[in-house]
Amino acid sequence: MIERATMVLEGGATRGIFTSGVLDYLMEQDFYTSHVIGVSAGSCNAVDYVSRQPGRTRDCMIPTDKSGQYIYGVGKFVKEKSLMNMDLIFDIYPNEKLPFDYDTYFQSEIMCEIVTTNCETGKAEYLSEKSDRERLMKICRASCSLPLITPIVNVDNVPYVDGGLADSVPVERAMKKGNDKVIVILTRNEGYRKKPISQGMARVYKRAYRSYPNLVRAIRTRSYWYNREMDLIDRLEQEGKIFVLRPQVKPVSRIERDTDTLMGFYTHGYELMEKEYERLQEYMRQ
């Protein structure tokens, strides 16, 4: 049975390991929703949820040997012009080391949208793919392409970067799906709000993306829109209109490399969902 509901998964790079724990518990309970919207690292969680592969995102994000290390050091970053080995994450992992179940994904009744930011317009786009393996992973790569530290990704000859720049937590998008129930999995603590970027960083972004002024504008205004979304989420949660799960401990850093720290945050997500599962079921019955 697939619940008529929309699941919204926030990004946050390695903070997404919290969401992996949450979804692994839900998959063990055979709890699936009809719609999923994933942003940045949330897109990786989203596709593994739709393909019904508990543990896969965890294993991708917490490598057990050096060959699976996807975060580069400074020297490699300078050479590759990327802080993360995107080929490993979106090609070697899904097609060789940690096979992604494309067949289950493409045959699923669950509608999965992956949020990207169009570099030319600076607007969020909600992409999906139900047949082309290469395009699906390219969309996920685009959604996870962090500004300044990973390259722009072209999908259908359109340049995209991290979906979180234009729509970090697409609750309004979820509300438009027509489902009465919306489940939001955040990777930051309650009350977190983003600070505006400094003038110095604004100049860095302007130089780096001088060909994309609308993208620069999206980056500079991101804190305003993110905080507005958080205010909306708080209000809808208080009104009982949405279900929200967020970390109750200090989140890991955006580019965390310590295995034990990552596993601890994953376990926190799993155990917190286990603790809150009855509350989720009550929300679904309302």
ZIWOHU-V648867 format. One record per pair of residues at least 4 apart in sequence whose ideal C-beta (glycine too) atoms are under 8 Angstrom apart, sorted by sequence separation. I is the first residue (numbers start at 1). J is the second residue. If there is no record, write none. Layout:
I;J
I;J
//
This chain:
11;15
12;16
16;20
17;21
18;22
19;23
20;24
21;25
22;26
23;27
24;28
25;29
27;31
38;42
39;43
41;45
42;46
43;47
44;48
45;49
46;50
47;51
55;59
56;60
57;61
58;62
59;63
63;67
64;68
72;76
73;77
74;78
75;79
76;80
77;81
82;86
85;89
86;90
87;91
88;92
89;93
90;94
91;95
92;96
93;97
94;98
95;99
101;105
102;106
103;107
104;108
108;112
118;122
132;136
133;137
134;138
135;139
136;140
137;141
138;142
139;143
140;144
141;145
146;150
154;158
161;165
163;167
164;168
170;174
171;175
172;176
173;177
188;192
197;201
198;202
199;203
200;204
201;205
202;206
203;207
204;208
205;209
206;210
209;213
212;216
213;217
214;218
215;219
216;220
217;221
218;222
221;225
222;226
223;227
224;228
225;229
226;230
227;231
228;232
229;233
230;234
231;235
232;236
233;237
234;238
235;239
237;241
247;251
252;256
258;262
259;263
260;264
261;265
262;266
263;267
264;268
265;269
266;270
267;271
268;272
269;273
270;274
271;275
272;276
273;277
276;280
277;281
278;282
279;283
280;284
281;285
282;286
11;16
26;31
27;32
37;42
38;43
48;53
51;56
59;64
63;68
72;77
77;82
80;85
84;89
87;92
88;93
92;97
93;98
94;99
95;100
100;105
117;122
118;123
145;150
154;159
155;160
174;179
197;202
236;241
237;242
256;261
26;32
38;44
63;69
77;83
94;100
117;123
118;124
129;135
144;150
145;151
153;159
154;160
167;173
209;215
210;216
236;242
237;243
256;262
9;16
38;45
63;70
93;100
105;112
117;124
118;125
129;136
145;152
152;159
153;160
175;182
209;216
237;244
273;280
38;46
48;56
72;80
116;124
117;125
145;153
152;160
153;161
174;182
197;205
10;19
37;46
38;47
48;57
115;124
116;125
152;161
233;242
252;261
256;265
9;19
36;46
60;70
72;82
115;125
129;139
174;184
206;216
209;219
252;262
72;83
115;126
116;127
128;139
142;153
171;182
205;216
233;244
45;57
71;83
72;84
114;126
115;127
127;139
141;153
36;49
44;57
71;84
72;85
113;126
114;127
142;155
171;184
252;265
9;23
36;50
70;84
71;85
113;127
114;128
147;161
202;216
205;219
251;265
70;85
113;128
127;142
138;153
145;160
146;161
147;162
169;184
205;220
44;60
69;85
112;128
139;155
145;161
146;162
249;265
32;49
44;61
111;128
138;155
143;160
145;162
169;186
202;219
70;88
142;160
144;162
147;165
202;220
247;265
70;89
142;161
143;162
249;268
32;52
68;88
135;155
143;163
248;268
135;156
142;163
247;268
19;41
23;45
27;49
197;219
247;269
19;42
26;49
116;139
197;220
16;40
106;130
196;220
248;272
16;41
20;45
23;48
27;52
106;131
114;139
197;222
247;272
7;33
15;41
16;42
19;45
23;49
28;54
114;140
116;142
197;223
6;33
9;36
11;38
13;40
14;41
27;54
116;143
196;223
245;272
3;31
5;33
6;34
7;35
9;37
11;39
12;40
13;41
16;44
20;48
115;143
127;155
194;222
195;223
196;224
245;273
1;30
3;32
4;33
5;34
6;35
7;36
8;37
9;38
10;39
11;40
12;41
16;45
60;89
68;97
114;143
194;223
2;32
3;33
4;34
5;35
6;36
7;37
9;39
10;40
11;41
12;42
24;54
193;223
1;32
2;33
3;34
6;37
8;39
11;42
23;54
24;55
102;133
105;136
245;276
2;34
10;42
11;43
194;226
9;42
60;93
119;152
193;226
194;227
8;42
9;43
23;57
24;58
102;136
193;227
125;160
245;280
9;45
243;279
9;46
20;57
21;58
100;137
193;230
243;280
19;57
20;58
60;98
120;158
192;230
7;46
59;98
116;155
119;158
120;159
124;163
17;57
118;158
119;159
243;283
16;57
17;58
20;61
118;159
119;160
243;284
7;49
56;98
118;160
119;161
124;166
94;137
117;160
123;166
124;167
240;283
17;61
56;100
116;160
117;161
122;166
126;170
16;61
17;62
44;89
116;161
117;162
91;137
116;162
117;163
124;170
240;286
14;61
53;100
90;137
116;163
117;164
126;173
186;233
53;101
90;138
115;163
117;165
118;166
51;100
52;101
114;163
115;164
117;166
124;173
184;233
51;101
90;140
117;167
165;215
51;102
53;104
90;141
115;166
48;100
52;104
89;141
115;167
166;218
47;100
51;104
159;212
165;218
50;104
51;105
90;144
161;215
165;219
168;222
182;236
50;105
86;141
89;144
115;170
52;108
148;204
166;222
190;246
51;108
148;205
165;222
168;225
169;226
172;229
189;246
47;105
50;108
86;144
147;205
164;222
167;225
168;226
171;229
184;242
186;244
188;246
189;247
86;145
166;225
182;241
183;242
184;243
186;245
187;246
188;247
189;248
50;110
113;173
148;208
169;229
172;232
182;242
183;243
184;244
185;245
186;246
187;247
49;110
147;208
168;229
169;230
171;232
181;242
182;243
183;244
184;245
185;246
186;247
189;250
50;112
84;146
147;209
167;229
171;233
181;243
183;245
189;251
83;146
188;251
86;150
169;233
187;251
47;112
84;149
86;151
171;236
46;112
83;149
84;150
47;114
82;149
83;150
46;114
82;150
82;151
81;151
43;114
171;242
43;115
77;149
147;219
42;115
36;110
38;112
34;109
35;110
36;111
37;112
38;113
40;115
34;110
35;111
36;112
37;113
38;114
39;115
33;110
34;111
35;112
36;113
37;114
38;115
32;110
35;113
37;115
37;126
47;136
119;209
122;212
123;214
120;212
122;214
47;140
119;212
121;214
122;215
120;214
122;216
119;214
120;215
122;217
123;218
43;139
44;140
119;215
122;218
43;140
183;280
117;215
43;143
44;144
43;144
117;218
181;283
40;143
41;144
181;284
39;143
40;144
38;143
40;146
2;109
2;110
43;163
40;162
40;163
39;163
40;164
39;164
39;167
39;168
39;169
13;144
39;170
11;143
11;144
13;146
37;170
37;173
37;174
35;174
35;177
42;185
35;179
34;179
41;187
33;181
33;183
11;162
11;163
12;164
11;164
10;164
11;168
10;168
10;169
8;169
8;170
23;185
8;171
22;185
8;173
8;174
19;185
18;185
6;174
19;187
18;187
6;177
16;187
15;187
83;255
6;179
15;188
5;179
8;182
10;184
4;179
5;180
6;181
8;183
10;185
12;187
4;180
5;181
6;182
7;183
8;184
9;185
10;186
11;187
12;188
4;181
5;182
6;183
8;185
10;187
3;181
5;183
7;185
10;188
71;255
71;257
69;257
62;259
62;262
61;262
62;263
62;266
61;266
58;266
22;245
18;247
18;251
17;252
15;251
15;252
14;252
15;253
12;251
14;253
15;254
14;254
13;254
14;255
15;256
12;254
13;255
14;256
21;265
25;269
17;262
21;266
25;270
20;266
21;267
24;270
18;265
21;268
22;269
26;273
14;262
17;265
18;266
21;269
22;270
25;273
29;277
17;266
20;269
21;270
25;274
31;280
15;265
18;268
19;269
21;271
22;272
18;269
21;272
22;273
17;269
21;273
25;277
5;284
3;284
//
